[in-house]
Amino acid sequence: MATDSHSTHSALENAQNDNILIYVNGALVPRAEAVVSVYDSGFLLGDGMWEGMRLYNGSWAFMDDHLDRLYESCHAVSLDIGLTRAEMIEAIQRTAEANRMVTDVHCRLMVTRGVKVKPFQHPALSQSGPTVVIIMEHSKPVDSLQTRGIRLATVPQVRGLPMSQDAKYNSHSKLNCVIACLQAEQAGADEALMLDPYGFVNTTNACNFFIVRKGEVWTSTGDYCMNGVTRRRVIELCQANDIPVYERNYSLVDAYGADEAFLTGTFGAQTPVASIDGKALGTGHAPHEGAGPVTRKIQGLYKALIKARYGA
C-alpha cells in the first residue's frame, strides 16, 4: 500500500518510520519533536539546498557525487554549510546507526541559510549559522511503479533559463515543480512532463526523463535540468554496454512516437513511463505491462552496478 498517490516516490508503508530519529543541527530527536524555526530561511523563502541519497547494504550509493553537488550548489549561493565533508559524512552515518538502518533507506539531507532575525529576504538577516537536517526513512518503491508505470501529462510550466532559477540548483525553491505536478494531476496524469524554455522535452517535475526509439536512448541536452546522479549513471552504463545514447534536443512528436520511456532518480532508479498525454508508448506493450526491453536491460545493468559496488 502506498503512503501517497501514485507517483515516482510512492513507497511501501513501514511502521518503523513512526519512531525515527532525525538529525537537527547536531542533535538526534524523535520525529514528533524534529522542528525548525518559523524564522528559518528555508521556511520563509525556500533558501536552501537538499540532496536525496539511497542506502544499500550499509553503503550510501554515489555519496561523493551527491556531496559534490550539495557543496558546489551551496558555494555558488554563498551558503556556508558549517560542516566539512568529513563532518557531514559522520553526521549521516551517525543518523543511520542511531536508527539501526542498513538497507532500503532513503535520506533527505537539507541545508538552509538558517534562522533570520527578521522575516525578510536579505541573506544578511540570517545571522546564527545554517540549519542542517537529515531525515532517513525505511523506504521501498511500491511494485506498481514497475508493473503500472507512470502516466505523464505535458504541462505549461517549464524548467526555466539559468538566469532565472538554474535547474542545476537542487534548491528548496521547488514551486515551479509543484505547480507542474498540480497541472498534471488536474489533467488526470500522475506527474508532469516539463519542456525547456524553447519547447523541447526536458524533465518531469521530479525526475529526469529518457525515451527509447529503435534501440536508441535519448535524453535532453542537460542544459535545463538538474545534474542527476542516476541520470549520469544511466548514460555511462549505455556508453559502456553498446547501447546508443544521445543527449539532444527533441520534441513531443519524438516522445509520442517512442517505443519506451523511463524516469531516473535516486529513489526509484529507473521507473517506466506508461503513457504521455494519454498516448500509450510503442506498439509492442500496453501501459500495464511496465518496462520495455531496453528499459529492462538498463535496469539490470544498474542493479548489477549497485551489487558490484555495494553488495546489494
Buried (B, 14 or more C-beta within 10 A) or exposed (E): EBBEEBBBBBBBEBEEBEEBBBBBBEEBEEEEEBEBBEBBBBBBBEBBBBBBBBBBBBBBBBBEBBBBBBBEBBEEEEBEBBBEBEEBBEBBEBBBEBBEBBBBBBBBBBBBBBBBEEEEEEBEBBEEEBBBBBBBBBBBBBEBBBEBBBBBBBBEBBBBBEEEBBBBBBBBBBEBBEBBBBBBBEBEBBBBBBBBBEEBBBBBBBBBBBBBBEEBBBBBBBBBBBBBBBBBBBBEBBEEEEBEBBEEBBEBEBBBEBBBBBBBBBBBBBBBBBBBBEEBBBEEBEBEBBBBEBBBBBBEBBEEBBEEEBEB
